[in-house]
Amino acid sequence: MSTDPRQLFDLSGRRILVTGGSRGLGKEMARVFSLAGADVMIASRSLDSCRATADAISAESGRAVKVHACHVGRWNEVDELAEVAWNELGGVDVLVNNAGKSPLYESVAAIDEKLWDSVIGLNLKGPFRLSALLGTRMAERARTTGVTGSIVNISSIAAIHPTPDVIPYTAAKAALNAMTIGFAQTFGPHVRVNCIMPGSFRTDISKAWNWDLVDQAMKRIAMRRVGEPHEIVGAALFLASDASSYTTGAVFTVDGGVPT
Ligand SMILES: NC(=O)c1ccc[n+]([C@@H]2O[C@H](COP(=O)([O-])OP(=O)(O)OC[C@H]3O[C@@H](n4cnc5c(N)ncnc54)[C@H](OP(=O)(O)O)[C@@H]3O)[C@@H](O)[C@H]2O)c1
């Protein structure tokens, strides 16, 4: 493997699926992967939104970006996404399990089964099923062809700093961290599985935040500010590329230095 930095992070010919790739952190990751030479597919519930993002990325990178509509919390739709991505991309080398959310609730007693199931479904069940299907195919392919794979899960520092307003989400993301380590053992040595735990980033999620409280919280972190969406891409590029060839089962914080 080359240690030339331009080749270490080069994604030419890599086939990458990004869930939740239409907006926010997923959109920034899909954009940089395409600019680094990858064939990218983005998936979210809204095909129109995926198409608009794919067109914008293509205009900048000069590379086609594929799209597919999928509710990642639904087992059958995830099965279909895995099949479509594998067939349309001609195999998958990198899977980024990015789609996620945490709906607001009034109190823990007010959380009903529907909300619980939707948060666990999107943030944990979907990434499990997609990793199980595509990780297995990547590992089988590696045994015959030597072509390796990488899975990148997008968790949250809520997994290790639980707060009262995001209890189901924190549970799902903590389980996603654990699942990262389990899948790294399952699919090693040819498929690496890692996780990024973002702190606070200015995306559509942040529109619902109480910014007085956020500004107060930011005074306690090393960078003294929230992250901008493009600031996730360095970690994603590292984990997607050969630069991280000996990194697996790792859970990284990209949080501006939240104190432990
Ligand atoms: N922003 C932050 O401060 C922050 C902090 C920690 C962790 N994270 C994590 O980072 C990831 C990305 O967050 P973000 O801030 O970029 O969110 P965002 O701007 O709200 O974008 C979410 C993306 O996920 C898609 N999505 C939502 N529900 C979906 C579903 N049921 N099925 C398929 N796709 C779905 C959305 O598209 P559609 O609406 O078209 O489906 C969109 O593309 C999430 O896993 C989140 O938990 C974010």
Ligand as a Chemical Component Dictionary entry (heavy atoms), coordinates in Angstrom:
data_LIG
# 
_chem_comp.id                   LIG 
_chem_comp.type                 NON-POLYMER 
_chem_comp.pdbx_formal_charge   0 
_chem_comp.three_letter_code    LIG 
# 
loop_
_chem_comp_atom.comp_id 
_chem_comp_atom.atom_id 
_chem_comp_atom.alt_atom_id 
_chem_comp_atom.type_symbol 
_chem_comp_atom.charge 
_chem_comp_atom.model_Cartn_x 
_chem_comp_atom.model_Cartn_y 
_chem_comp_atom.model_Cartn_z 
_chem_comp_atom.pdbx_ordinal 
LIG N1  N1  N 0  -26.028 17.621 13.848 1  
LIG C1  C1  C 0  -25.605 17.261 15.038 2  
LIG O1  O1  O 0  -25.380 18.100 15.929 3  
LIG C2  C2  C 0  -25.363 15.794 15.356 4  
LIG C3  C3  C 0  -24.774 15.473 16.593 5  
LIG C4  C4  C 0  -24.519 14.159 16.899 6  
LIG C5  C5  C 0  -24.851 13.160 16.016 7  
LIG N2  N2  N 1  -25.426 13.477 14.826 8  
LIG C6  C6  C 0  -25.781 12.369 13.935 9  
LIG O2  O2  O 0  -25.290 12.638 12.633 10 
LIG C7  C7  C 0  -26.157 12.038 11.669 11 
LIG C8  C8  C 0  -26.572 13.091 10.656 12 
LIG O3  O3  O 0  -27.224 14.144 11.337 13 
LIG P1  P1  P 0  -27.505 15.547 10.645 14 
LIG O4  O4  O 0  -27.343 16.576 11.706 15 
LIG O5  O5  O -1 -26.749 15.663 9.402  16 
LIG O6  O6  O 0  -29.071 15.398 10.339 17 
LIG P2  P2  P 0  -29.987 16.160 9.280  18 
LIG O7  O7  O 0  -29.336 17.396 8.758  19 
LIG O8  O8  O 0  -31.333 16.260 9.920  20 
LIG O9  O9  O 0  -30.059 15.115 8.050  21 
LIG C9  C9  C 0  -30.603 13.854 8.310  22 
LIG C10 C10 C 0  -30.516 13.017 7.062  23 
LIG O10 O10 O 0  -31.067 11.735 7.350  24 
LIG C11 C11 C 0  -32.181 11.501 6.485  25 
LIG N3  N3  N 0  -33.196 10.766 7.226  26 
LIG C12 C12 C 0  -33.925 11.174 8.290  27 
LIG N4  N4  N 0  -34.782 10.218 8.662  28 
LIG C13 C13 C 0  -34.591 9.185  7.804  29 
LIG C14 C14 C 0  -35.186 7.904  7.658  30 
LIG N5  N5  N 0  -36.167 7.493  8.476  31 
LIG N6  N6  N 0  -34.738 7.098  6.674  32 
LIG C15 C15 C 0  -33.762 7.517  5.835  33 
LIG N7  N7  N 0  -33.164 8.696  5.915  34 
LIG C16 C16 C 0  -33.579 9.520  6.897  35 
LIG C17 C17 C 0  -32.638 12.877 6.021  36 
LIG O11 O11 O 0  -33.293 12.859 4.764  37 
LIG P3  P3  P 0  -34.895 12.668 4.602  38 
LIG O12 O12 O 0  -35.553 13.665 5.485  39 
LIG O13 O13 O 0  -35.125 12.884 3.132  40 
LIG O14 O14 O 0  -35.192 11.268 4.985  41 
LIG C18 C18 C 0  -31.297 13.591 5.899  42 
LIG O15 O15 O 0  -30.660 13.238 4.695  43 
LIG C19 C19 C 0  -27.333 11.438 12.462 44 
LIG O16 O16 O 0  -27.107 10.066 12.672 45 
LIG C20 C20 C 0  -27.280 12.180 13.783 46 
LIG O17 O17 O 0  -27.827 11.420 14.834 47 
LIG C21 C21 C 0  -25.692 14.772 14.462 48 
# 
loop_
_chem_comp_bond.comp_id 
_chem_comp_bond.atom_id_1 
_chem_comp_bond.atom_id_2 
_chem_comp_bond.value_order 
_chem_comp_bond.pdbx_ordinal 
LIG N1  C1  SING 1  
LIG C1  O1  DOUB 2  
LIG C1  C2  SING 3  
LIG C2  C3  SING 4  
LIG C2  C21 DOUB 5  
LIG C3  C4  DOUB 6  
LIG C4  C5  SING 7  
LIG C5  N2  DOUB 8  
LIG N2  C6  SING 9  
LIG N2  C21 SING 10 
LIG C6  O2  SING 11 
LIG C6  C20 SING 12 
LIG O2  C7  SING 13 
LIG C7  C8  SING 14 
LIG C7  C19 SING 15 
LIG C8  O3  SING 16 
LIG O3  P1  SING 17 
LIG P1  O4  DOUB 18 
LIG P1  O5  SING 19 
LIG P1  O6  SING 20 
LIG O6  P2  SING 21 
LIG P2  O7  DOUB 22 
LIG P2  O8  SING 23 
LIG P2  O9  SING 24 
LIG O9  C9  SING 25 
LIG C9  C10 SING 26 
LIG C10 O10 SING 27 
LIG C10 C18 SING 28 
LIG O10 C11 SING 29 
LIG C11 N3  SING 30 
LIG C11 C17 SING 31 
LIG N3  C12 SING 32 
LIG N3  C16 SING 33 
LIG C12 N4  DOUB 34 
LIG N4  C13 SING 35 
LIG C13 C14 SING 36 
LIG C13 C16 DOUB 37 
LIG C14 N5  SING 38 
LIG C14 N6  DOUB 39 
LIG N6  C15 SING 40 
LIG C15 N7  DOUB 41 
LIG N7  C16 SING 42 
LIG C17 O11 SING 43 
LIG C17 C18 SING 44 
LIG O11 P3  SING 45 
LIG P3  O12 DOUB 46 
LIG P3  O13 SING 47 
LIG P3  O14 SING 48 
LIG C18 O15 SING 49 
LIG C19 O16 SING 50 
LIG C19 C20 SING 51 
LIG C20 O17 SING 52 
# 
